[in-house]
Amino acid sequence: MEKVTEVSLRFAVLGPLRVWRGEEELTLGSPQQRVVLAALLLRRGRLVTTAEIVNAVWGENPPTTAVPVLRTYVSRLRKILDAGRVPDESRAVIVSATDGYLAHVPEDAVDLSVFEQRVSRAAKMRAAGELTSASRLLHAALDGWHETPLAGLTGPLADAERSRLNETRLSTLEARFDIDIELGRHDTVISELRTLADQHPLRERLCQLLMIALYRSGRQAEALACYRKTRSTLVAELGIEPGASLRELHHKILTADASLEHPPPAPPRRAAAPAEAPAVPAVPPITRPAQLPADLATFTGRNVELGQVRALLPTGGKRADAMVISVVSGMGGIGKTTLAVHLAHEIADRFPDGQLFINLRGFDATGSIMTQEEAIRIFLDALGVPSRRIPAQLEAQALLYRTLLAHRRILILLDNARDAEHVRHLLPGSPGCLVIVTSRNQLTSLIAGEGARPLTLHQLTHADAYDFLRLRLGPTRMSAQPRALDEIIALCGRLPLALAVVAARASINPGFPLSAIADELRESQDSLDAFVSADLSTDVRAIFSWSYDTLSAPASRLFRLLGLHVGPDISAPAAAALAGLPLRETRTLLAELSHAHLLVERLPGRYTVHDLLRVYARERVRTDEPPEDQDRAVDRLLAWYLHTVDAAYPLFAPHRRRILLEAVPPGCRPLSFTAHDQALQWCEIERANLVAAVHQAADSGRAGTAWRLAAVSWAFLYLRSHLHDWLDTSRTALAAAQAAADRRGQAQSFGDAAGALTQLRRFDESIEHYRQAMILSRELGDRDGRAHAVCNMGNVYLNSGRLDKAVEYGRRGMVMVRHTGDSWGEAIALANLGDAYQQLGRLDEANDCLEQSLTILRTVGSRWVEGVVLDILGTVDHRRHRYEEAGKHYEQALEAHRDAANQWGEGHTLSNLGDVQLVTGKPEEARVSWLRALAIWSDSDHPDAETMRDRLRRLNEPDFDVSLDPASACADAGT
């Protein structure tokens, strides 16, 4: 078989957003869809949360449907970008993550990455004195720049990134001009410099470069005129004089200062040497410290994070106007110190007066925190101050320390700080200094009070984690078992410390296959035993304990209890129920955990826990919480989910009989809802947690909670077309009810699972499930339950095309629901019976049933089923060739579906509306309707999506014809 050769993709953001596959340019869809791709490309390889993308596309006021629409955009982009590629989820361009997406794109495939790499290499060349090579790289980097970046895209992200990238381009141009002038090419840059200076009249650096180029070209008068023009603009526009450096250059040109002449080229340096320090006022002589620990030879990744700190530093050798402080924070083991040391080595040459380093032991195995007095004495000693000259008081020590650093350029790395006060006296006053602080806490007061710039480290990307292991294990061993490697990365939670421990074990035992190590990790998923080390500084459990031990007692209890929560994230009200505490007190504790980086607040009021921290929390809760307290906490949490969904349920299906629930346990305060959209939004946000809660209830022997939670969740899952979650939860609930011999739970769960099977077109299984529900309901004496099962059996026969059976069960069901006085059930039975009649061609009988159903529905009030009936009436009109009336009924049905948020029904009605539009000679309108239906179905992996794709593919074929077999949008009678 011939090997498939995949054509690589190329991406451009330095201009209009464009993508090519080989030589073919791809069509990327709507502007909003392109903004989604731009957001992912600008942070390629890093997670972009759903909230961040929504903000990028719609700003601060997104529509209520923003998240579903976003999923549609991502689905479409995947089809565009992955078309023609060998199907492989691990190699997809856009990958789903816990709460967002990330783009897996090679660095050299994005023009912005190529630009940034060239600029970075040019800076290193320049620092090494290789000016010609630096100039060549900067010219090449700027040649890749096309037009206005992200041209044509709107929204907060596009506007902010456009401004940032334009500033980056100007700074790069200035650096290129500076090097070209230094190389003696002053006469060749004048024209371009003059144009840019005219375009940016307030940019003094451009004026300065133009003046030097003119002066060295023998055009002194023009250089002076350039200064006068810029000064005049600054005074007129801003009311300020030019800066000191521009005024000084003006004076030198007036006096023909010899220092302005072009200097002879300096020989390239083998390594970057510190720039000569500027003249400073006389201060006591100090020793040049060089205290940085060794850089890690296997350091890899973190390019974006490193770039964020580099961006804080002035370019072109200029001094900063103020002291720069960067706070690097994150959970234990995330790699804060490693990154800070690597960065410090990389930029050390910018600080010719030396580097200071100290481990403050804020979180340490010994528990012995270094005081500020100890730290400042160590620094003063490193600066060469005799011990007899060091004052006794801390304030006096800090004054001497700041005096010694005044007018100097020193890099100071304060590692492992406990809090902001721990470093307050160690901050210099000199604007030429850079301070990097690492801490497990967020140091909020340092950010607010001192203007520190925060950098929070998260897990490595999968690509960085791969490189992390490759450098330690070698490419041969890595390529031997790629699946095992991916599993190791996942089981380590992409935590650098965990990866380092596993890599060390693999290196010490080169005969161990990676699959065996993966098996070992998998078997110990419920503990941290696989990450134990004899050295406490590399023992994952010990590292976590140092953060845990600093918590207040209530916060440590909440952290432990979070180990009992099995969903992907948790809201503040759910956490309050788990802990049995008031919401206000819980929010304070969650904030304490977030500041300690034991939680991540991914959205306001919603929190996630790193996988390994979750394991640690489970270990602690098993050790430190009595079993009965653990059980009560789980009872409160599951009851909170159950009662809150039950509060939403009447807004979705107001006429469905309610499930009897047990009383709410003490300390559990479920939410309530006043609006349909509000309830729907909550359910959508909590969907993954609701599914997890059903499984947790079933697994922990709480069968009653499991089947009741599944039973009150079905309406939301049906409305939003989450069919697989519907089937999963109902089957899990059924198994739990069977294990507990709970016949009422079995009857309910058989019916719930049958409803999901019907929508998934698994009709034989659905019929058998409804048969079991009927038998159990009869044994229980539950007339309502039996009537609903009979009606729903008719619905299955209707959907499967067995129309005589559909009519038989529809009539039986209608008699039964009339006998029980269930008007809503009667309306649904009439709707399904009417649908069966229309499919049999008995259109008058169909119309009578449907009109009766509509009358009942408008009396009892059910927009959900009303939309279904209007859709079937449209189909009756379609069969009678009354196309205008059909279109009106379909439009009315769409309005009702949207009022009820019935996406599944909306998709089917759009499909039927497209049929009418096609048969009336409006193929383009039909295409639009079908595309809208496909977008809804694709987003929820609906079984009708592929049929719709086929219709759209064949739409332009000459012999294409839509047979009249309209999609049925009927609801289950049991709903």
VENPEKA-V493949 format. One record per run of one state. SS is the DSSP state (alpha for helix, beta for strand, coil for the rest). FROM is the first residue (numbers start at 1). LEN is the number of residues. If there is no record, write none. Layout:
SS_FROM_LEN, SS_FROM_LEN
This chain:
coil_1_8, beta_9_4, coil_13_5, beta_18_4, coil_22_2, beta_24_2, coil_26_5, alpha_31_12, coil_43_5, beta_48_2, alpha_50_9, coil_59_7, alpha_66_17, coil_83_6, alpha_89_3, coil_92_2, beta_94_4, coil_98_2, beta_100_4, coil_104_3, alpha_107_3, beta_110_1, alpha_111_17, coil_128_3, alpha_131_13, coil_144_12, alpha_156_27, coil_183_3, alpha_186_14, coil_200_4, alpha_204_13, coil_217_3, alpha_220_19, coil_239_5, alpha_244_11, coil_255_3, alpha_258_3, coil_261_28, beta_289_2, coil_291_12, alpha_303_8, coil_311_13, beta_324_6, coil_330_6, alpha_336_15, coil_351_3, beta_354_6, coil_360_12, alpha_372_11, coil_383_4, alpha_387_3, coil_390_4, alpha_394_12, coil_406_5, beta_411_7, coil_418_2, alpha_420_3, coil_423_1, alpha_424_3, coil_427_7, beta_434_6, coil_440_4, alpha_444_7, coil_451_2, beta_453_4, coil_457_5, alpha_462_12, coil_474_1, alpha_475_6, coil_481_1, alpha_482_10, coil_492_4, alpha_496_13, coil_509_5, alpha_514_10, coil_524_5, alpha_529_3, coil_532_4, alpha_536_3, coil_539_1, alpha_540_9, coil_549_4, alpha_553_10, coil_563_7, beta_570_2, alpha_572_8, coil_580_3, alpha_583_13, coil_596_4, beta_600_4, coil_604_2, beta_606_3, coil_609_2, alpha_611_14, coil_625_2, alpha_627_26, coil_653_23, alpha_676_24, coil_700_3, alpha_703_17, coil_720_3, alpha_723_17, coil_740_3, alpha_743_17, coil_760_3, alpha_763_18, coil_781_2, alpha_783_17, coil_800_3, alpha_803_18, coil_821_2, alpha_823_18, coil_841_2, alpha_843_18, coil_861_2, alpha_863_17, coil_880_3, alpha_883_18, coil_901_2, alpha_903_17, coil_920_3, alpha_923_17, coil_940_5, alpha_945_10, coil_955_21
